């Protein structure tokens, strides 16, 4: 019988561990070195870096325009 808490599924810790591992933070480091509120800020900043920017940083230049 699978029970759910009022806030969501019982697998919340596994989801946090999986998110940490996807950005290169191991399970042991997550559990020993980070507070939950610190980790949430890290995830937010990581997501900001992964989102495509509104204006491209790259500019297309042809070879004859370089010199």
MDAnalysis code that builds the backbone (N, CA, C; Angstrom):
import MDAnalysis as mda
import numpy as np

u = mda.Universe.empty(201, n_residues=67, atom_resindex=np.repeat(np.arange(67), 3), trajectory=True)
u.add_TopologyAttr("name", ["N", "CA", "C"] * 67)
u.add_TopologyAttr("resid", np.arange(1, 68))
u.add_TopologyAttr("resname", ["UNK", "UNK", "UNK", "UNK", "UNK", "UNK", "UNK", "UNK", "UNK", "UNK", "UNK", "UNK", "UNK", "UNK", "UNK", "UNK", "UNK", "UNK", "UNK", "UNK", "UNK", "UNK", "UNK", "UNK", "UNK", "UNK", "UNK", "UNK", "UNK", "UNK", "UNK", "UNK", "UNK", "UNK", "UNK", "UNK", "UNK", "UNK", "UNK", "UNK", "UNK", "UNK", "UNK", "UNK", "UNK", "UNK", "UNK", "UNK", "UNK", "UNK", "UNK", "UNK", "UNK", "UNK", "UNK", "UNK", "UNK", "UNK", "UNK", "UNK", "UNK", "UNK", "UNK", "UNK", "UNK", "UNK", "UNK"])
u.atoms.positions = np.array([
    [0.836, -1.173, 0.000],
    [0.000, 0.000, 0.000],
    [0.886, 1.243, 0.000],
    [0.746, 2.059, -1.011],
    [1.555, 3.267, -1.130],
    [0.796, 4.442, -0.536],
    [1.423, 5.095, 0.427],
    [0.762, 6.252, 1.032],
    [1.440, 7.527, 0.568],
    [0.667, 8.589, 0.552],
    [1.210, 9.890, 0.177],
    [0.995, 10.856, 1.324],
    [2.004, 11.670, 1.561],
    [1.862, 12.688, 2.599],
    [1.061, 13.859, 2.051],
    [0.724, 14.773, 2.927],
    [-0.071, 15.929, 2.506],
    [0.684, 16.781, 1.497],
    [2.022, 16.802, 1.562],
    [2.818, 17.653, 0.690],
    [3.197, 17.035, -0.638],
    [2.961, 15.750, -0.850],
    [3.348, 15.131, -2.110],
    [3.755, 13.696, -1.915],
    [4.563, 13.202, -2.822],
    [4.932, 11.792, -2.788],
    [5.980, 11.521, -1.715],
    [6.118, 10.258, -1.386],
    [7.086, 9.828, -0.383],
    [8.504, 9.789, -0.948],
    [8.669, 9.935, -2.244],
    [9.982, 9.828, -2.877],
    [10.661, 11.186, -3.012],
    [10.329, 12.149, -2.175],
    [10.890, 13.494, -2.309],
    [12.401, 13.504, -2.130],
    [12.923, 12.699, -1.217],
    [14.364, 12.682, -0.994],
    [15.091, 12.102, -2.201],
    [14.539, 11.044, -2.780],
    [15.152, 10.457, -3.962],
    [15.169, 11.450, -5.121],
    [14.126, 12.254, -5.231],
    [14.076, 13.265, -6.296],
    [15.144, 14.330, -6.084],
    [15.353, 14.730, -4.843],
    [16.390, 15.723, -4.544],
    [17.770, 15.145, -4.816],
    [17.996, 13.895, -4.424],
    [19.281, 13.239, -4.676],
    [19.532, 13.126, -6.174],
    [18.524, 12.752, -6.940],
    [18.675, 12.643, -8.397],
    [18.994, 13.998, -9.019],
    [18.350, 15.051, -8.548],
    [18.630, 16.398, -9.065],
    [20.070, 16.795, -8.756],
    [20.525, 16.488, -7.549],
    [21.899, 16.815, -7.164],
    [22.894, 16.065, -8.032],
    [22.650, 14.786, -8.248],
    [23.562, 13.995, -9.056],
    [23.589, 14.470, -10.502],
    [22.476, 14.987, -10.987],
    [22.443, 15.464, -12.374],
    [23.288, 16.717, -12.571],
    [23.574, 17.452, -11.493],
    [24.433, 18.632, -11.618],
    [25.812, 18.404, -11.003],
    [26.126, 17.153, -10.686],
    [27.470, 16.807, -10.248],
    [27.714, 16.810, -8.752],
    [26.677, 16.805, -7.952],
    [26.828, 16.737, -6.496],
    [26.449, 15.328, -6.062],
    [27.385, 14.631, -5.448],
    [27.138, 13.268, -5.011],
    [26.189, 13.197, -3.825],
    [25.659, 12.006, -3.601],
    [24.689, 11.799, -2.518],
    [25.297, 12.131, -1.160],
    [26.490, 11.638, -0.918],
    [27.129, 11.877, 0.378],
    [27.393, 13.365, 0.590],
    [27.911, 14.034, -0.445],
    [28.178, 15.474, -0.339],
    [26.887, 16.239, -0.098],
    [25.833, 15.865, -0.795],
    [24.544, 16.538, -0.618],
    [24.059, 16.414, 0.818],
    [24.115, 15.210, 1.353],
    [23.572, 14.967, 2.690],
    [24.458, 15.512, 3.809],
    [25.778, 15.615, 3.559],
    [26.686, 16.059, 4.616],
    [27.095, 17.526, 4.508],
    [27.118, 18.076, 3.299],
    [27.723, 19.391, 3.104],
    [26.750, 20.512, 2.757],
    [25.513, 20.206, 2.472],
    [24.566, 21.232, 2.035],
    [23.324, 21.250, 2.919],
    [22.841, 22.450, 3.199],
    [21.517, 22.612, 3.796],
    [20.512, 22.632, 2.655],
    [19.272, 22.283, 2.929],
    [18.255, 22.228, 1.885],
    [18.067, 23.582, 1.205],
    [18.041, 24.658, 1.979],
    [17.844, 25.975, 1.362],
    [19.027, 26.381, 0.487],
    [20.258, 25.971, 0.859],
    [21.430, 26.216, 0.010],
    [21.296, 25.477, -1.309],
    [20.888, 24.226, -1.216],
    [20.785, 23.397, -2.410],
    [19.729, 23.938, -3.366],
    [18.636, 24.453, -2.833],
    [17.591, 25.011, -3.696],
    [18.104, 26.229, -4.460],
    [18.938, 27.043, -3.819],
    [19.535, 28.198, -4.506],
    [20.475, 27.719, -5.606],
    [21.250, 26.679, -5.326],
    [22.151, 26.116, -6.332],
    [21.353, 25.623, -7.529],
    [20.257, 24.923, -7.286],
    [19.421, 24.440, -8.391],
    [18.834, 25.592, -9.201],
    [18.387, 26.642, -8.535],
    [17.835, 27.795, -9.249],
    [18.886, 28.438, -10.145],
    [20.090, 28.617, -9.630],
    [21.157, 29.226, -10.429],
    [21.561, 28.316, -11.585],
    [21.604, 27.014, -11.337],
    [21.922, 26.069, -12.408],
    [20.870, 26.146, -13.506],
    [19.612, 26.221, -13.128],
    [18.538, 26.329, -14.116],
    [18.641, 27.619, -14.914],
    [19.027, 28.722, -14.266],
    [19.211, 29.987, -14.988],
    [20.303, 29.858, -16.045],
    [21.391, 29.161, -15.694],
    [22.489, 28.991, -16.650],
    [22.091, 28.101, -17.818],
    [21.196, 27.152, -17.588],
    [20.805, 26.210, -18.625],
    [19.731, 26.755, -19.560],
    [19.015, 27.792, -19.133],
    [17.957, 28.360, -19.971],
    [18.585, 29.144, -21.116],
    [18.026, 29.005, -22.311],
    [18.564, 29.793, -23.425],
    [18.295, 31.276, -23.188],
    [19.283, 32.076, -23.516],
    [19.107, 33.511, -23.305],
    [18.193, 34.088, -24.384],
    [17.618, 35.232, -24.091],
    [16.693, 35.873, -25.025],
    [17.427, 36.397, -26.245],
    [18.644, 36.866, -26.064],
    [19.427, 37.333, -27.201],
    [20.657, 36.434, -27.333],
    [20.983, 36.026, -28.525],
    [22.116, 35.111, -28.697],
    [23.442, 35.799, -28.379],
    [24.338, 35.036, -27.785],
    [25.670, 35.551, -27.465],
    [26.621, 35.394, -28.641],
    [26.257, 34.559, -29.586],
    [27.102, 34.306, -30.745],
    [26.661, 35.181, -31.906],
    [27.635, 35.643, -32.651],
    [27.348, 36.445, -33.827],
    [27.939, 35.734, -35.029],
    [27.162, 35.582, -36.063],
    [27.642, 34.917, -37.262],
    [28.479, 35.895, -38.070],
    [29.717, 35.473, -38.359],
    [30.639, 36.300, -39.137],
    [31.245, 35.419, -40.208],
    [31.285, 35.924, -41.420],
    [31.890, 35.178, -42.515],
    [33.397, 35.391, -42.506],
    [34.120, 34.451, -43.095],
    [35.580, 34.476, -43.062],
    [36.150, 35.750, -43.679],
    [35.574, 36.234, -44.772],
    [36.121, 37.433, -45.415],
    [35.881, 38.698, -44.582],
    [34.985, 38.653, -43.620],
    [34.725, 39.806, -42.756],
    [35.661, 39.851, -41.545],
    [36.397, 38.787, -41.309],
    [37.274, 38.734, -40.144],
    [38.487, 39.642, -40.283],
    [39.006, 39.782, -41.495],
    [40.262, 40.527, -41.684],
    [40.055, 41.808, -42.402],
])
